[in-house]
Amino acid sequence: MPNLKTLHEKPWHRLPVSEMGDAVQRIIEGYKKEQAGRRSAYSRNLELYEQMHLSGYSAHSYYGANTEKLMSFERDRLGIVRSAIDSAVANIFAPQKPKPQWQTLGATWEVRRRAYKLDRVCEGILNQRQEPFCNMWAFMIDTMYDTATQGAVAIKVMSDRVRKRIVHRNIPTPDIFVDPSAGRLPQDWFQVEPCDLSVAQELFPKHAQKLEGAKDYEWFGSARQSSIRASREIELGYAWRLPTGPDKPGKWCVVANGTVLDSGDWVAPAPPFVFGYWQRHRAGIWGSGLAFLMGAQAQKAGELDERLTIREEIASGKYIWYRPGSINPDSLAMNDPKMAVPVEDGKEYPQESLSLPFAPMELDFRNVKVRDTWDSVGISQVSAAARREPGIESGVAQMTLNDTKDGRHLPEAQRYEQMYVDFAHQWVWRLRELAANDPDMVVQYPNGSLLREVKWADVDVEDEKAAVTVAPASSLPHDPWGRQQMVQALREGNIISQATAKTLIGWPDLDSELQTDNAETQYIDALIELYTNAEEASWDATQYQAPEGFITNKLGALTRFGSAWFRIKTDQISLPPEEKAKAEFCCGLLVRYIQELSALLPPVEPLKGGATAPDMLAQTAPQVAAAGAGGM
């Protein structure tokens, strides 16, 4: 690492802008040379997964791959590493769809309403298209291949000032640098990335002329790049110094060829990266992936398989004995896999004994090595082959077995969920950056099949007043019949409703039916959201919608409105007196709807003698609900 005194007497973030660019550029160049081994390891892991020789980790490495070497690639001839990575992503990450949830910490009624809206804003970002993927979850499944392959993945969260939205980019980890002596909590972060020259000139028009002389981005293995270019990719360098306190902001800048293109204060307590890990290093910020953990064993299993294959080819040769002149020589040329040997006149034909290419124990030993390779990382070889475990027939037993196997990778699954907590914080920090340039900025959030808009100023919650959690992921079986049997067991036990059962099965053919069945529930939930977010100062009496007589599940609607009423009452317990009035107005709207809906319920017939407890409950439930609503 370059000595600080050989560069400047002060840290880069304390230098004037005229000197800052040169200092950052030299630090980045020094880290590139010192940490070149990280680039080599990144390419080796990529080769193990792709099963081909690559000159680096750029897209050009695939175009310039040697096809002859591709056919003779022997590092993992059985494809164990690739199969394990695909299986890990499919079984651990793909079934999950985590969603961050905001929780307030003893806040006022207004802050709690903001946190509720902020929760919906995060849901909108999750459903937002992330090029070229349809939503955030699809984008994350693709990035988790890098986590399993390389051990760590870095997602850069950026604010697009033009489109006023949040964008994400998967950054190769060798392009991010920190001081190794800083351990797990570095304060200085550096990154390089390519940028189209025309795009850079549009982003930084004041330095358009200087950008013409910027150096090209150095892909690892740049010697193999083609000389034909549709556009020029220059290298931009980024630097972040994290703040040391709420009133002591850090610094950030972007440079090109030693020139600072833009800079400013950095107030977020973390760099703009969200990291995911397979197995994190016990020191430092990086980790180890499956390519590293099982690469050596997979190579040994492949070498065993190669030796057995060669011996089988040698032993498969067959001798044909014939008398000289009794066979047309041209016919012998057609016996390539066999060898024809003449026998002299008067001599007896030799006795031929067939020998096996290898003993069965040798094949068993090869299979044991393959199985040990899988067991070393705790991934089921049978699951990777998409076969049901032998002797496991029922869906409940299959789910239990999946839980047993997935227990080994519970930390990986929890780290994946933690990424969405980090995303929620990053989204808030980036939206604040956008709002700093546009105080009237509007954000969108989903409401059923519609999108609503709200001002960011009415959504933002201070970091100290809120916390983020993630709902636990589902542990249902992933095969269709096992999932159906498990859902059926939950439905028969009255643990879930019929509509929920249809959703958990996950069959696309049920989508249209679910939209029909859930239309009424979505309408009720939309009314509840309208009334719970109402503010007396801006409320218009025409916004209130009375209950319709044709609501089919009136008792279910009463239950949902009553649940919303109890949630608000629970929040009121910890509210200060001046805030309780705001919540009471929302409660009044809910009570009004409950009373009007209760009046639409049919009268309860007198109970007959001999009625059982369930019968009494079924007959009196509407009356009890109505009486309770009236008492509210």
N, C-alpha and C positions, 0 to 999 in steps of 0.2 A: 504494500500500500504506500502511495506517495506520502512523504513527510509533509506535515502541514506547514512547517517553516520554509520548505522549498517552494511553496505556492504563495501563501500570504501569511501575515502575522495574525490575522483574525479569521474566525470561522466564516464560511461562505455567506451565511445568512446575516452577518453583521457588516458586510462590505457594501459600499455604494454600488449602484446599478452598473456604473462604468467598469467596475472590477469584478462584479459578481459572475457575469457570464463566463469570463475566462477561468475563474476558479472552479465553477461547476463543471465546465468542459474537461478540465484537467483531472478532476476527481473521477469523472465517469470513465475517461480513457485509462486511468490507473486501475480502476476496478475491472475493466474489461480484460486487461492483461493478467491481473492477479487471479481472477476467477474464471479463467478460460476453461478449466476442468469441468465447470458446471455445464458449459455448452456441449462438451464432448459427451458427458453422461446423459444429457437430454437427448442427443442424437442416438446414442446406443439404445436407450430405452425405446425410442421411437422405432428403431430398426427391429427390435425384438417383437414389437406388436405388429408392425407392417409386414414382417418376414421378407424384407428386401434390403439391399445395401443402399444407403442414402448418403449423400455428400454433406448433409446438414439438416436443419429443421425448417428450411424454407419450402414454399410450394414448388420451386424450381427443382428441388432435389428429387421429386417424383417424376418430373418430366425428363430429367437427366439420368434416371436410374439405369444401370447396365442390365439388360434383359438376360444376358448369359449368366451373370452373377445371381440374378434373381432366381433362376432355375436351380442354381447350386447352393443356395443359401442354407447353411447347415447349423446355424446357431440354435434354432428351435424347430427342427424338421417336423415335429409332431404338432406344432401349433398350440402348445399347452398354454403359453403366456397369453396369446390372443384370446383363446377360449376362456381362460380364467377371468380376464378383464371384462369380456363381453358378459359373462355370467354374473360377475360382481355388480356391474352397472344395472343389469336387468333385474336382479333379485333384491338389491339393497337400495338403489337410488330411484330407479324408474317407477316403482309402485307408489312412491311417496309424492304428495303434493302439499308440502308445508305452506302454511300461511301465517305470517306474523300478526300478532294481536297486541294492541296497545292497552295498557292498564295504567290508570292514574294512581298517584300516591297521595291520598288525603287531599285531593284538589277540590276546587269549587265546582258548582253545577255547570258553569260555563265551560270550564276546562274539561270536565268529563264529557260534555257534548262534543267538544272539539276532538277529544281523543277518539270518540266513536266515529266521527267523520274521517279522521286521519286513518283509522283502521280500514275504512272503505276506500280511501285514496290508495293505500298500499295494495289493496285487492285489485284496483284498477291498473296499477303498474304491473302486477303479476300477469294480468290478462292482455297487456299491451304487446303488440308485435315487436319481437327482437330479431332484426334481420340476421339471417333469413328464416328464422323460426317463428311459429305462429304465436307463441307466448313465452313467458319467462321460464315456465317449467320445462318446456321442450328445449330451450336454450341451455338450461342447467343440466339436463340429461347428457347433452353433447359435451359439456365441459367436464362432467365427471369421468369421462374416458381419460382425460388428461390427469385427473386426480389418481385414478387407479394405475395409470401407466407410469407417471412421473413422480407420484407421491405427493404433489402439491399443485394447485392451480390458483391463478390470480385473476380475478375479474375486476376490471377497472370500471368504476361507476362515474359517469360524466354527465354534465348538464349541457344539453344542446340549446344554445341561446337562440338559434334561428327558429327551430320548431317548438321551443319551450317544452321540452320533454326530457326524460331520463333515458340514457342509452348505456349499454353495457358492452364491454369488449374483453375478449379472452386474450390476455397478454402472456407470451412465453416467459416462464419464470427466469431463464437466463438473461432476459432484458431488464430485470429489476435487481438493484444492488443496494446492499446495506453494509455497514461496517461489522464484520464478524465479531469483533470484540464487544459489540453492544448486546450480544446475546439475544434473548427473545423479545426485548422491548427497545428496539433502535429508535432514536429520535430523528435521524436523518435518513431520507429515502431518495433514491435516484432511479430513473427509468429512461430508456431510449425506445423510440418507436419510429417506424417509417411514416412518412406523410407525403402525399402527392404535392409536387411543387406548386401547382396552380391553386390547390386548396389552401396551402400554407400562406400563399400571397394574399388570398382573400381573407384569411383569418387575421393576418398581421400586415395590413396594407402599408403601414409606415416603414416597414423593413422589406418591402417587396424587392428592391434592388439588391440588398445584401443577401437575400435568400437565393439569388441566382448563383452565388458562389458557394453555397452550402454543400458539404460533402454528401455523397450518396449513402444511403443506409447500408450497413455492412451485414448482410445476411450471413449466417454461419455457413461456410462452404461457398463463399462468393466467387471463387475461381471457376466454378461450374456454371455460373449464370450466363444466360444468352446475351449477346450484344444488341439484339433487337428489342426495342422498348417502345411501348405505346405512350408511356408517360414516365416522368422521372420521379423516383422516390428518394427524398432527402431524409436525413436523420435529424430528429428533434430530441433534445434532452430535457428531462423534467427533474426538478428537485423540490423536496418538501422538508421543512423543519417544523416539527410538531410543537404546539404551544405548551408552555410550562404552567399555565393557569388560566382561569377565566378572563383575567384582565391582562394577560401576557400572551398575545397571539404569536404564532410562529410566522414562517415565511414560505413562499413558494415562487417558482419562476420556471419559465420555459426558455431554452436557449438553442441556438443553432450557430455552429462555428464560433463559439465564444461570445456571441451577441445575445443579450437578453431581449427576447421578443415581447414578453409580458411578465409581470410579477405583481405581488401583492401580499397582504397579510393572510395567514392560514389559521382559521379559528377552529376547525374541526379537530377533535382529539385523536384522529387517526388519518393515515394517508387514504387516498381514494381507491383503495383496493379491498376486496373481500376475498379471503383465502380459504380454500378447502384442502383437507389433508386426508390421505389414506392412513399413514402412520407417521406422526410428526416426530422429527428429531428431538431428542431430549435436550438439545442445546441448539439455539438458532431458530430461524423462522421457516425452514424448509422441511421436507419429509421424504420418506421412502415409499415407493409404490410396488406393485406386483412384479413389474419387469425386473426390478432389482432384487426383490425378496425371493423369487423363484426362478430367475433367469439361469443361474448356475446349475441348479438341479434339473431344469428342463433341458439344458444342453447335454448333461450326462445321460439322461434318458434318451435323448435323440442319438447320441453316439452309440449307445447299446443297440438301439433299433437299426442304426445304419450298419453295424457289424453283422447283425443277424440277417439283414436284407442281403448283404454281399454274400454271406455264406449260403443262403438259400439259392441265390442265382448260380453260384458255383456248383452246388450239389444237384441242381436241377438238370445238369447236362446228362445225356444218355448216349451210350455206345450202341452202334449197329454193326453186327458182324456179317460179313459176306465173302463169297469166293471171288477171287479176281476174275474180271471179265463177265461176271454174272449180272452186273448192274450197270446201267447206262451212266457214265460219269456226269452227264448233264443233270440227271435226276438227283445226284448227290449234292449238287449246289443248292437244292431247295431245302436241305435238312440243316439249316443254320443252327437251331438250338441244340442239335444233336451232332455227334461225331461218328463218322463211318470209318471202320477199321477193317482192312482186308485180312483174310485168313488163308495161309498157304495150303496148297493141296496136300492131303495126307495128314493134316493137323486137325485136332479136335477143336470145336468151338469152345472158347473160354467160358467158364461159368461166371456170370455177372451177378454181383451182390449189390443191391440198392442200399444206400446209407442215408440216414436222415440228416438234413442240413444242420440241425441243432437239437439238443435234448429238450424235452418239455420243461425241465426245470429252468433252463436258460430263458425260455419264453416267460415263465412265471416270474423270474427275477426281473426281467424287463418290465413286466406289468406292475411289479411291486415298486420299482423305482418311479414309474409314472404315478402310481397312487400316492406314494410318499411326497411327490412334488405337489400334488393337490392338497394333501393333508397339511403340509407345512404352512399353508396360508389359510387353512380352514374353509375352503370352498369345496362343495360337493361335486365330484366328477359326474355323478348321475344327473344332478340338476343341470349341469352345463350341457349334457347330452339330451336334455328335454325328455327324460324318461322318468316314470314313476318308480320310487324306491321299491325293491322287491319285497313282497309280503305286506305292503301298505295299500289297503284298498279304500278305507273310508276317508272322507274329507276331514273329519275331526282329527284322525290320527295323522293325516298328512300335515295339517296345520301345526300339530304338536311337534312333529319332526322338523318342520320348517323353523319353528321357534327355537328348537334345540340347536340347529345349525346356525341360525342367524344370531344366536347369543354371542358367538365368537366375534361377530362384526357389529355388535350393538354400539361400540364407540364410534365406528365409522358412520353409522346411521345418525347418531346424535350430533356428530360434527357436521353432517349435511344439514340437519335442522338448524344448527347454530349459524350456518351461513345466511339463512333467511332473517335471523335476528340482526346480523350485521348489515344485511341489505336494507332493512327498515331504517336503521340509523343513517346509512349512507344516503338513502332517498331523501330523508328530511334535510340533511346538510346540503345536498345538491339543490333541492327546491328552494332553500333559503338563498342560495347563490343567485338563482334565477329571479327570486322576488326582490333581491337587492337592486336589480336593474329595472324591475317592473313592479312597483308596489301593488298595482291592481291585477296582478297575475291570477288567472283562474285555472283551477285544476279540476279534473273529472274523476268521477267514481261511479261504479256500476250500481244500478238499482233494478234488479230483475233483468229484463231484456232491454232496458233503457240506460242511458248515461246521463248523470246529473252533473251540474257545474257548481262550484263553490269557490269563493275567493280564498286564496292561500292564507291571507291574514286571519280568516275566520276558522282556520283548521290548525295552524301551527301551534304546537305545545312545547313549552320549555323542557329541555332535557331532564332537569331536576324533578319535574312533576309527573313524569311518565316512565314506564318500563315496558319492555317488549318481551313477549313469550311466544312460543310456537305450540300449537296443539299437537299431541302425540300422533304419530303416523299409524295407519291401519295395519293390522297383522293378519288379515284374512289370507287364505291360500290364494296363490296366483293362477293355478290351473282352473279352467272353467268349471269342471264338475266338482272339484273340491270347494270352490267358492260358492257354487250353487247349494251344495249340501250344508255348508256352514251357515249361509244366509237363511236357508230353510229352517235350520234348527233354532236360530234366533227368532224367526217369525213365529214358529210354533210355540215358543216359550213366551210370546207376547212381549219380548224385549224391544222389538222394533216394529214399526208400522209397515203396512203393505207398500206404501209409496217409498219408504226408506229401503225396503228390501229390493225393490226394483232398481233403485239407484246403486246399491252396493253390488248387485250382480254385474253391472257394468256392461250390459249388452247394448250395442248401438241401436238395435231394432226397437228398443223401448223408449228412445228419446221422444218420439212424437206422442206416445201414450203418456209419458211423464209430463209433458208440457200441458196436456189436457187435464190430467188428474191434479196437477199442482197449480193450475191457474187461479183457483179460488184462494189457496193458501198464499200465493204470491201477492194477491190483491190485499188480503188481510194484513200481511207483513208490511206492505207499502203504506197502508193507513196507520199502522202502529208507528212506523218510522216518521211519518208526517206529524203525528201528534206528540211524540216524545221529543222531537226537535223544534217544536213550536215555541215562539217567543211572544209574550203578551204584547210587547210594544209594536211589533210588526205583524201581528196576527190579523187576518181578514176573516170575518165571519163566513164569507162565501167559500172559504177553503174547507170548511167542515163538510164531511160526507156522511149522511145518515145511513144506517144499515139497510140493505136491500132484503125484501121479503123472500126472494128466491135463493138466498144462501142455503146450500144444502146441508152443510155441517155447521149448524149454528152453535152447538155445544163446543165443537172444536175451536170456533172463532172466539167464543167466550173464554175458553181456556188460554188462548194465546194473548188476548187482551188482559186477562187477569194476571198472567205471568209478567207482562210488561209493567203493569201497575205495581206489582210486588217488587220488581227490580228497582223502580224509581223510589219506592218507599224505603228500600234498603239503602239506597244512596243517600236519602235524606237524613238518615241517622247521623252520619258524620259530617253533614253540611253545617256551616255557620247559619245563624238565624236569618241573616239578610239574603242568603242564597236559597233558603227553603221555599220562599214565595215563588221563585222561578220554577222550581220543580212542581209546586202545587198546581200551577196553571196547567202543566202537561197532564198531571193526574186528573184534573177536572175534565179535560177532553176525553181521556180514556174512560172515566166513569160515565160520562154522558153516553158514549157509544155503547158501553156495557148495559146500561139501563134500557136504552132503546132497543137493543138486540134481544134482551131478556123478555121484553114485551111481545116479541114476535114468536116466542116459543109456545107450543101447544100446551093447554092445561094438563095437569097431572091427574090421572084417574085415581080414585080411592083404591088403596091396597086391599087385595083379597086375602082371606084367611089362608094360612099355610104358606105364605110367600117366603122364599128363602132370602138370605142376606144379599146375594147378588141381584135377585129380582128387585128387592127394595132399593138397592143402590141405583139400578138402572132406571127405575121409575121416578126416584126423587132427585136424581142428579140435576136435571134442568131447573127444578124448583129451588134447590139449594144454591145453584149458581146465580139464579135471578135474585134470590133473597140476599145473597152475599154482595152482589153488585149494588143492590139498593142500599145496603148498609154502608157501602163505601161513600 
